[in-house]
Amino acid sequence: MDYTDRLRRFAINDSRLEEDLELESTVLEPRTVALIRLAALVAVGGAEPTYGSEVDEAVTAGATTAEIVDVLAATIPIVGLPAVVAAAPKLALALGYDPFDAREPG
């Protein structure tokens, strides 16, 4: 399926779209897909356990910690600072950091 057919199926909410997407890979690299999924998670206010699995996927796909954190900054213009501030502790915990540790890093 080419991108125009995929777009048309999204636009009309084609009932076959979900099963077709499971069978096909996208033209995006896995690292890019993982970062996009993290941005979507920030946008919808995802649950803390989901951050863990999505961060693991991103790291496995080759994303760096800096790129993962930059997802927060990149989503501010779309979702707003309050949504990003709410997501930051969940993302920090998923990366293995305690966001509430009073000690300064370094």
Order of alpha helices (4+ residues) and beta strands (2+ residues): alpha-alpha-alpha-alpha-alpha-alpha
